[in-house]
């Protein structure tokens, strides 16, 4: 089985910080999520989401 690599820096992962190699890389990833660098795509055009039904 191939050794997994850290998605931030490409170094081999460490069990304690999986899927990262260190706390530093884990913190970099968290910062990217919190700052809006990573975004989960969504569609605003789904029917029925914006309408109030009385």
Residue frames as a rotation matrix with the C-alpha (Angstrom) as fourth column:
UNK 1
0.583 0.812 0.000 0.00
0.812 -0.583 0.000 0.00
0.000 0.000 -1.000 0.00
UNK 2
-0.098 -0.619 0.780 1.33
0.560 -0.682 -0.471 3.43
0.823 0.390 0.413 -0.92
UNK 3
-0.504 -0.168 -0.847 2.25
0.837 -0.338 -0.431 5.80
-0.214 -0.926 0.311 1.88
UNK 4
0.568 0.785 0.246 -0.21
0.811 -0.586 -0.002 8.67
0.142 0.201 -0.969 2.23
UNK 5
-0.587 -0.759 0.280 1.07
0.721 -0.648 -0.245 12.21
0.367 0.059 0.928 1.82
UNK 6
-0.358 0.379 -0.853 0.09
0.554 -0.649 -0.521 15.39
-0.751 -0.659 0.022 3.65
UNK 7
0.346 0.579 0.738 -2.32
0.938 -0.191 -0.291 17.41
-0.028 0.793 -0.609 1.46
UNK 8
0.931 -0.020 -0.366 -0.63
0.044 -0.985 0.166 20.67
-0.364 -0.170 -0.916 2.52
UNK 9
0.360 -0.893 -0.269 3.10
-0.788 -0.446 0.424 19.99
-0.499 0.059 -0.865 2.08
UNK 10
0.599 -0.045 -0.799 3.36
-0.624 0.599 -0.502 16.49
0.501 0.800 0.331 0.58
UNK 11
-0.558 -0.784 0.272 5.40
-0.778 0.380 -0.501 14.95
0.290 -0.491 -0.821 3.41
UNK 12
-0.548 0.346 -0.761 4.41
0.249 0.936 0.246 11.51
0.798 -0.055 -0.600 4.78
UNK 13
0.337 0.777 0.531 1.50
-0.408 -0.388 0.826 11.62
0.848 -0.495 0.186 7.22
UNK 14
-0.868 -0.484 0.108 1.90
-0.268 0.273 -0.924 11.09
0.418 -0.831 -0.367 10.96
UNK 15
-0.472 0.716 -0.514 -0.69
0.654 0.675 0.341 8.95
0.591 -0.176 -0.787 12.77
UNK 16
-0.487 0.237 -0.841 -1.28
0.751 -0.378 -0.542 11.62
-0.447 -0.895 0.006 15.45
UNK 17
-0.452 0.234 -0.861 -2.17
-0.236 -0.962 -0.138 14.32
-0.860 0.141 0.490 12.88
UNK 18
-0.774 0.118 0.622 -3.74
0.574 0.547 0.610 12.26
-0.268 0.829 -0.491 10.07
UNK 19
0.792 -0.234 0.564 -4.26
0.592 0.521 -0.615 13.18
-0.150 0.821 0.551 7.27
UNK 20
0.844 -0.486 0.225 -1.54
-0.377 -0.838 -0.395 15.76
0.381 0.248 -0.891 7.91
UNK 21
0.228 -0.860 -0.456 2.15
0.431 0.509 -0.745 15.45
0.873 -0.026 0.487 8.79
UNK 22
-0.768 -0.530 -0.360 2.15
0.574 -0.320 -0.753 17.93
0.283 -0.785 0.550 11.68
UNK 23
-0.006 0.729 -0.685 0.05
0.829 -0.379 -0.411 20.26
-0.559 -0.570 -0.602 13.82
UNK 24
-0.549 -0.292 -0.783 1.34
-0.088 -0.911 0.402 23.14
-0.831 0.290 0.475 11.68
UNK 25
-0.978 0.188 -0.093 -0.16
-0.072 0.117 0.991 21.67
0.197 0.975 -0.101 8.48
UNK 26
-0.360 0.892 -0.275 -3.42
0.916 0.393 0.075 20.86
0.175 -0.225 -0.958 10.30
UNK 27
-0.077 0.283 -0.956 -3.60
0.542 -0.793 -0.279 24.47
-0.837 -0.540 -0.093 11.49
UNK 28
-0.862 -0.243 -0.445 -2.91
-0.234 -0.587 0.775 25.78
-0.449 0.772 0.449 7.98
UNK 29
-0.794 0.607 0.030 -5.82
0.398 0.482 0.781 23.69
0.460 0.632 -0.624 6.68
UNK 30
-0.090 0.770 -0.631 -8.13
0.972 -0.070 -0.224 24.90
-0.217 -0.634 -0.742 9.47
UNK 31
-0.388 -0.123 -0.913 -7.21
0.152 -0.986 0.069 28.50
-0.909 -0.112 0.402 8.73
UNK 32
-0.994 0.022 -0.108 -8.05
-0.110 -0.143 0.984 27.99
0.007 0.989 0.145 5.05
UNK 33
-0.408 0.905 -0.118 -11.53
0.803 0.418 0.425 26.74
0.434 0.078 -0.898 5.99
UNK 34
0.052 0.454 -0.889 -12.13
0.870 -0.458 -0.183 29.56
-0.491 -0.764 -0.419 8.50
UNK 35
-0.511 -0.329 -0.794 -10.90
0.011 -0.926 0.376 32.31
-0.860 0.183 0.477 6.18
UNK 36
0.513 0.836 -0.195 -13.09
-0.246 -0.075 -0.966 31.14
-0.823 0.544 0.167 3.28
UNK 37
-0.409 -0.713 -0.570 -10.28
-0.823 0.018 0.568 29.90
-0.395 0.701 -0.594 1.02
UNK 38
-0.978 0.207 0.024 -12.05
0.202 0.917 0.344 26.53
0.049 0.342 -0.939 0.82
UNK 39
-0.452 0.889 -0.077 -15.71
-0.816 -0.447 -0.367 26.69
-0.360 -0.103 0.927 -0.15
UNK 40
-0.675 0.376 0.634 -18.27
0.399 0.910 -0.114 23.94
-0.620 0.176 -0.765 -0.58
UNK 41
-0.953 0.301 -0.041 -20.24
-0.199 -0.517 0.832 24.72
0.229 0.801 0.553 -3.75
UNK 42
-0.505 0.863 0.005 -23.97
0.445 0.265 -0.855 25.22
-0.740 -0.430 -0.518 -3.41
UNK 43
-0.721 0.363 0.591 -26.80
0.527 -0.268 0.807 26.07
0.451 0.893 0.002 -5.75
UNK 44
-0.872 0.409 -0.269 -29.13
-0.092 -0.677 -0.730 28.97
-0.481 -0.612 0.628 -4.96
UNK 45
-0.589 0.637 -0.498 -31.67
-0.787 -0.312 0.531 28.04
0.183 0.705 0.685 -7.63
UNK 46
-0.900 0.318 -0.297 -33.33
0.343 0.939 -0.035 25.10
0.268 -0.134 -0.954 -5.87
UNK 47
-0.294 0.872 0.391 -37.12
-0.194 -0.455 0.869 25.61
0.936 0.179 0.303 -5.79
UNK 48
0.568 0.736 -0.368 -38.91
0.255 0.268 0.929 26.09
0.783 -0.621 -0.035 -2.48
UNK 49
-0.160 -0.704 -0.692 -35.93
0.928 0.132 -0.348 27.11
0.337 -0.698 0.632 -0.36
UNK 50
-0.933 -0.338 0.124 -36.59
0.300 -0.920 -0.253 30.88
0.199 -0.199 0.959 -0.35
UNK 51
-0.385 0.874 0.297 -40.38
-0.281 -0.417 0.864 30.92
0.879 0.249 0.407 -0.17
UNK 52
-0.893 0.239 0.381 -42.41
-0.367 0.105 -0.924 31.10
-0.261 -0.965 -0.006 3.02
UNK 53
-0.578 0.750 -0.322 -45.38
0.098 0.456 0.885 28.77
0.810 0.480 -0.337 2.83
UNK 54
-0.745 0.385 0.545 -48.26
-0.667 -0.433 -0.607 29.87
0.002 -0.815 0.579 5.04
